[in-house]
């Protein structure tokens, strides 16, 4: 019989960190301007079910919310503005049991959420197959004053005054069309309906540019961030040609505007093996990547040797090594940490959420060993 879950929502998996790195230090470190001390954090926290495992193994409340574990990281701030799909349909639950929820989302997609295994639902269908389908959804991507939250400027300036790294976000150049067409639909549309993909990204780009042009004129922005899952273990689903034709114009327009106003980091979040398109993404302006999954062939030591100071990254430590022996954990850390400590430009972390089956004792050992190496390998 499966273990009952106490922490069942995505928000329940949020973790508590104690930021001790100021804005300027973080930005200088991640852009290779200084390397006073290495940075270390947990990017995502546990998978659904791990907290219950750890509680049975004697975890303290502070270990369950991760506040017990020492990291060296920064704090972030933002502004309450919307650069994504706006409006749409109200959520409609079609079926819900103790284990499963099926519902329609704002785009009209049928979403499938297995509650015991996930906190984020996956789509079972997609709303766009033709240009006519897109034109029905397109108004949700147009600029409007309602995209600005109340007191957005005051809130942004307060974060800035508090020394937080100021981030803004835009929809992914691959991910947003993928949400509309599906992975297969998008990959086919690159060839069969290129005008459709161009119109989606031009529309999204025009709106995001207008929003962030106004924001950055009032609140200094440090980092542009994009969620853009576009790869699996075998490689990316969009190659250099697709990135150059479809994604690069969208990214460069917004990044060049923000960089001219002082932004220093353009970060992309993508799982999978991205080695084949790193050069193309650098041409888009991206200079920070995460989570750098070792299980998909992303070796941060090799990537650093290849790209040097052209690319910073976060993540890169194999999450699955925590399920092995202490010797395996130490070997992973002794291989990856010292060279990255010497070069800087790396927010060291596990490459994704901590998998179920990770013993609490192993995570404690992991934290202890990281700090042992960090303290012994000062730049």
C-alpha positions as CSV (number, residue, x, y, z in Angstrom):
1,X,0.0,0.0,0.0
2,X,1.4,3.4,-0.9
3,X,2.3,5.9,1.8
4,X,-0.3,8.6,2.3
5,X,0.9,12.1,1.3
6,X,0.8,15.0,3.6
7,X,2.4,17.5,1.3
8,X,0.3,17.3,-1.9
9,X,0.5,20.7,-3.6
10,X,3.3,22.3,-5.6
11,X,3.5,25.1,-3.0
12,X,4.1,22.4,-0.3
13,X,7.4,21.6,-2.0
14,X,8.8,25.1,-1.7
15,X,11.9,25.3,0.4
16,X,13.3,28.0,2.7
17,X,16.8,29.3,2.0
18,X,18.7,32.0,3.9
19,X,20.2,34.3,1.2
20,X,23.5,35.7,2.2
21,X,24.9,36.9,-1.1
22,X,24.1,40.5,-2.2
23,X,23.0,41.6,-5.6
24,X,26.3,43.0,-6.8
25,X,28.3,40.0,-5.6
26,X,26.0,37.6,-7.4
27,X,25.9,39.5,-10.7
28,X,29.7,40.0,-10.6
29,X,30.3,36.3,-9.8
30,X,27.9,35.0,-12.5
31,X,29.4,37.3,-15.1
32,X,33.0,36.4,-14.2
33,X,33.9,39.8,-12.9
34,X,34.9,38.5,-9.5
35,X,35.3,35.2,-7.7
36,X,35.5,35.9,-4.0
37,X,33.6,32.8,-2.8
38,X,31.7,30.0,-4.6
39,X,28.0,29.9,-4.6
40,X,25.9,26.8,-3.7
41,X,22.1,26.3,-3.4
42,X,19.2,24.0,-4.0
43,X,17.4,25.0,-7.1
44,X,14.1,23.2,-6.7
45,X,13.7,21.1,-3.6
46,X,12.1,17.6,-3.2
47,X,9.9,15.6,-5.4
48,X,6.4,14.8,-4.3
49,X,6.6,12.1,-1.6
50,X,10.2,12.6,-0.4
51,X,9.2,14.7,2.6
52,X,7.1,11.9,3.9
53,X,10.0,9.5,3.4
54,X,12.3,11.8,5.3
55,X,9.8,12.4,8.1
56,X,9.8,8.6,8.7
57,X,13.6,8.7,8.8
58,X,13.6,11.3,11.6
59,X,13.9,14.6,9.7
60,X,13.4,17.7,11.8
61,X,10.8,20.3,10.7
62,X,13.7,22.5,9.7
63,X,15.1,19.7,7.5
64,X,11.7,19.2,5.9
65,X,11.5,22.8,4.9
66,X,15.2,22.8,4.1
67,X,15.9,25.8,6.4
68,X,18.3,23.6,8.3
69,X,20.7,23.2,5.4
70,X,23.3,25.9,4.8
71,X,23.5,27.3,1.3
72,X,25.3,30.4,-0.1
73,X,22.9,32.1,-2.5
74,X,21.2,35.3,-3.5
75,X,17.7,36.6,-3.2
76,X,15.5,37.6,-6.2
77,X,12.8,40.2,-6.8
78,X,10.5,41.1,-9.6
79,X,7.6,43.2,-10.7
80,X,3.9,42.1,-10.9
81,X,3.5,42.2,-14.6
82,X,2.2,39.6,-17.0
83,X,4.1,38.7,-20.2
84,X,2.3,35.4,-21.0
85,X,-1.1,34.3,-22.0
86,X,-3.7,36.6,-20.4
87,X,-7.3,35.8,-19.8
88,X,-8.7,32.6,-21.4
89,X,-11.2,30.2,-20.1
90,X,-11.9,29.5,-16.4
91,X,-10.6,26.2,-15.1
92,X,-13.2,23.4,-15.5
93,X,-12.8,20.2,-13.5
94,X,-14.0,17.3,-15.6
95,X,-13.1,14.4,-13.2
96,X,-11.5,14.3,-9.8
97,X,-10.7,11.5,-7.4
98,X,-8.3,11.1,-4.5
99,X,-5.6,10.0,-7.0
100,X,-6.4,11.9,-10.2
101,X,-7.6,15.3,-11.5
102,X,-8.6,15.9,-15.1
103,X,-9.6,19.5,-16.0
104,X,-9.6,22.0,-18.8
105,X,-7.2,24.9,-18.5
106,X,-7.2,28.5,-19.7
107,X,-6.2,27.5,-23.2
108,X,-8.9,24.8,-23.4
109,X,-6.5,21.9,-23.0
110,X,-7.4,18.7,-21.3
111,X,-5.0,18.5,-18.4
112,X,-4.1,15.2,-16.5
113,X,-2.7,15.4,-13.0
114,X,-1.9,12.1,-11.1
115,X,-1.9,13.5,-7.6
116,X,0.3,10.9,-6.0
117,X,3.1,11.4,-8.4
118,X,3.1,15.0,-9.6
119,X,2.1,18.5,-8.7
120,X,2.1,19.8,-12.2
121,X,-0.4,18.6,-14.8
122,X,0.4,17.5,-18.3
123,X,-1.7,18.3,-21.4
124,X,-3.6,15.5,-23.2
125,X,-4.4,17.7,-26.2
126,X,-3.5,21.1,-27.7
127,X,-5.6,24.0,-28.9
128,X,-3.7,25.1,-32.1
129,X,-3.4,23.1,-35.2
130,X,-4.0,25.8,-37.8
131,X,-3.7,29.5,-38.3
132,X,-7.4,29.9,-37.7
133,X,-7.0,28.1,-34.3
134,X,-4.2,30.5,-33.4
135,X,-6.2,33.6,-34.3
136,X,-8.8,32.6,-31.8
137,X,-6.2,32.5,-29.0
138,X,-4.1,35.4,-30.2
139,X,-6.0,38.1,-28.4
140,X,-4.7,36.6,-25.1
141,X,-1.2,37.6,-26.2
142,X,-1.8,41.2,-27.1
143,X,-0.6,44.1,-25.1
144,X,-3.0,45.8,-22.6
145,X,-2.8,48.0,-19.5
146,X,-4.2,45.1,-17.5
147,X,-0.9,43.3,-17.8
148,X,0.5,45.7,-15.1
149,X,-0.3,44.9,-11.5
150,X,-1.1,47.7,-9.1
151,X,1.9,49.4,-7.6
152,X,4.2,47.4,-9.9
153,X,6.8,50.2,-10.0
154,X,6.8,50.7,-6.2
155,X,7.1,47.0,-5.6
156,X,10.0,46.6,-8.1
157,X,11.9,49.5,-6.5
158,X,11.4,48.1,-3.1
159,X,13.0,44.8,-4.2
160,X,15.8,46.7,-5.7
161,X,16.4,48.8,-2.6
162,X,16.5,45.6,-0.5
163,X,19.4,44.3,-2.6
164,X,17.6,41.6,-4.5
165,X,18.6,40.5,-8.0
166,X,15.8,41.9,-10.2
167,X,14.4,39.3,-12.6
168,X,11.8,39.6,-15.4
169,X,10.4,36.7,-17.4
170,X,9.2,36.1,-20.9
171,X,7.6,33.0,-22.5
172,X,10.0,30.5,-24.0
173,X,10.7,30.8,-27.7
174,X,10.3,27.0,-28.0
175,X,8.1,26.4,-24.9
176,X,5.3,28.8,-25.6
177,X,4.5,27.5,-29.1
178,X,4.9,24.0,-27.7
179,X,2.2,24.7,-25.1
180,X,-0.1,25.7,-28.0
181,X,0.8,23.1,-30.6
182,X,2.4,20.3,-28.6
183,X,5.9,19.0,-29.2
184,X,5.1,17.1,-32.4
185,X,2.8,19.8,-33.7
186,X,5.5,22.5,-33.3
187,X,8.3,20.4,-34.8
188,X,6.1,19.7,-37.9
189,X,5.0,23.3,-38.0
190,X,8.6,24.6,-38.4
191,X,8.4,23.0,-41.9
192,X,4.7,22.9,-42.8
193,X,3.4,26.1,-41.2
194,X,6.4,28.4,-40.6
195,X,4.2,31.5,-40.9
196,X,2.2,30.2,-37.9
197,X,5.2,29.9,-35.7
198,X,6.5,33.2,-36.8
199,X,3.2,34.9,-36.0
200,X,3.0,33.3,-32.6
201,X,6.5,34.5,-31.6
202,X,6.1,37.9,-33.2
203,X,2.9,38.5,-31.3
204,X,4.4,37.3,-28.0
205,X,7.5,39.3,-28.6
206,X,5.7,42.5,-29.5
207,X,3.7,42.3,-26.3
208,X,6.6,41.3,-24.0
209,X,8.8,44.1,-25.5
210,X,6.1,46.7,-24.7
211,X,5.7,45.5,-21.2
212,X,9.4,45.2,-20.4
213,X,10.2,48.5,-22.2
214,X,8.0,50.3,-19.7
215,X,9.2,48.3,-16.7
216,X,12.9,48.7,-17.4
217,X,12.5,52.4,-17.9
218,X,11.4,52.7,-14.3
219,X,13.0,49.7,-12.5
220,X,16.5,48.7,-13.3
221,X,16.5,45.0,-14.4
222,X,19.4,42.6,-13.8
223,X,18.3,39.4,-15.4
224,X,15.9,38.2,-18.2
225,X,14.7,34.7,-17.5
226,X,13.0,32.2,-19.8
227,X,11.5,28.7,-19.2
228,X,12.2,26.8,-22.4
229,X,12.2,23.0,-21.9
230,X,13.3,22.0,-25.4
231,X,15.4,18.8,-25.1
232,X,15.4,15.2,-24.0
233,X,18.3,12.8,-23.3
234,X,19.0,12.4,-27.1
235,X,19.2,16.1,-27.8
236,X,17.1,19.3,-28.5
237,X,13.8,19.3,-30.4
238,X,14.8,22.5,-32.2
239,X,18.1,22.7,-34.0
240,X,20.4,25.6,-34.9
241,X,18.4,26.4,-38.0
242,X,15.1,26.6,-36.1
243,X,16.7,28.7,-33.3
244,X,18.2,31.1,-35.8
245,X,15.0,31.5,-37.9
246,X,12.3,31.5,-35.3
247,X,13.7,32.1,-31.8
248,X,16.7,34.3,-32.2
249,X,14.8,37.4,-33.5
250,X,12.3,37.2,-30.6
251,X,15.0,36.8,-27.9
252,X,17.5,39.3,-29.4
253,X,15.0,42.1,-29.6
254,X,14.0,41.9,-25.9
255,X,17.5,41.1,-24.6
256,X,19.2,43.9,-26.6
257,X,16.8,46.4,-25.1
258,X,17.3,45.2,-21.6
259,X,21.1,44.8,-21.9
260,X,21.4,48.4,-23.2
261,X,19.7,49.4,-19.9
262,X,22.1,47.5,-17.7
263,X,20.7,43.9,-17.6
264,X,23.6,41.4,-17.2
265,X,22.1,37.9,-17.3
266,X,19.9,36.2,-19.8
267,X,19.0,32.8,-18.3
268,X,17.4,29.8,-19.9
269,X,15.8,26.9,-18.1
270,X,15.8,23.7,-20.1
271,X,16.2,20.1,-19.1
272,X,17.8,17.6,-21.4
273,X,20.9,17.5,-23.6
274,X,21.4,21.0,-24.9
275,X,25.0,20.6,-26.1
276,X,24.0,20.7,-29.8
277,X,22.5,24.2,-29.6
278,X,24.5,26.0,-27.0
279,X,26.4,28.0,-29.7
280,X,23.0,29.0,-31.3
281,X,21.6,30.1,-27.9
282,X,24.7,32.2,-27.2
283,X,23.9,34.0,-30.4
284,X,20.5,34.7,-29.0
285,X,22.1,36.5,-26.1
286,X,21.7,33.7,-23.5
287,X,24.7,33.6,-21.1
288,X,23.2,31.5,-18.3
289,X,21.8,28.0,-18.5
290,X,20.3,25.6,-16.0
291,X,19.8,22.9,-14.7
292,X,22.5,21.2,-16.7
293,X,21.3,17.6,-16.3
294,X,24.2,15.1,-16.1
295,X,21.8,12.2,-16.8
296,X,21.2,13.8,-20.2
297,X,24.9,14.3,-21.1
298,X,25.4,17.8,-19.6
299,X,28.8,17.7,-17.9
300,X,29.5,21.1,-16.4
301,X,33.2,20.5,-16.3
302,X,33.3,19.8,-20.0
303,X,30.9,22.7,-20.8
304,X,33.1,25.1,-18.9
305,X,36.2,23.8,-20.7
306,X,34.5,24.4,-24.0
307,X,32.8,27.8,-23.4
308,X,34.9,29.4,-20.7
309,X,33.5,32.7,-19.6
310,X,30.9,32.9,-22.4
311,X,28.4,30.8,-20.4
312,X,27.5,30.7,-16.7
313,X,25.2,28.0,-15.3
314,X,23.3,26.7,-12.3
315,X,22.8,23.1,-11.3
316,X,25.0,20.4,-12.8
317,X,25.4,18.0,-9.8
318,X,23.8,14.6,-10.5
319,X,20.7,14.3,-8.4
320,X,20.7,10.5,-8.7
321,X,24.1,10.1,-7.1
322,X,22.3,10.9,-3.8
323,X,20.7,7.4,-4.0
324,X,24.1,5.7,-4.1
325,X,26.8,5.4,-1.6
326,X,28.7,8.1,0.3
327,X,31.8,7.3,-1.8
328,X,29.8,7.9,-5.0
329,X,28.6,11.2,-3.7
330,X,32.1,12.3,-2.8
331,X,33.5,11.2,-6.3
332,X,30.8,13.3,-8.0
333,X,31.6,16.4,-5.9
334,X,35.4,16.0,-6.1
335,X,35.2,15.8,-9.9
336,X,32.9,18.8,-10.4
337,X,33.3,21.3,-7.6
338,X,37.1,22.2,-7.6
339,X,37.3,23.3,-11.3
340,X,34.1,25.2,-11.0
341,X,35.2,26.9,-7.8
342,X,38.3,28.1,-9.5
343,X,36.5,29.6,-12.5
344,X,33.4,31.0,-10.9
345,X,30.3,31.6,-12.9
346,X,28.5,28.6,-11.5
347,X,25.7,28.5,-9.0
348,X,26.4,24.9,-7.8
349,X,23.3,22.8,-7.2
350,X,21.6,19.5,-7.9
351,X,20.4,19.4,-11.4
352,X,16.7,19.1,-10.5
353,X,14.4,18.0,-7.7
354,X,15.7,15.5,-5.2
355,X,14.3,12.1,-6.2
356,X,12.3,9.8,-4.1
357,X,14.3,7.1,-2.5
358,X,17.1,9.5,-1.5
359,X,18.0,8.7,2.1
360,X,18.0,11.7,4.4
361,X,21.4,10.5,5.7
362,X,22.8,10.8,2.2
363,X,21.5,14.3,1.7
364,X,23.1,15.3,5.0
365,X,26.3,13.8,3.9
366,X,26.0,15.6,0.5
367,X,25.6,19.0,2.3
368,X,28.5,18.3,4.6
369,X,30.8,17.2,1.8
370,X,30.0,20.1,-0.4
371,X,31.0,22.5,2.3
372,X,34.1,20.5,3.1
373,X,35.2,20.9,-0.6
374,X,34.1,24.5,-0.8
375,X,36.2,25.4,2.2
376,X,39.2,23.5,1.0
377,X,39.2,24.7,-2.6
378,X,39.0,28.5,-2.3
379,X,39.6,30.4,-5.6
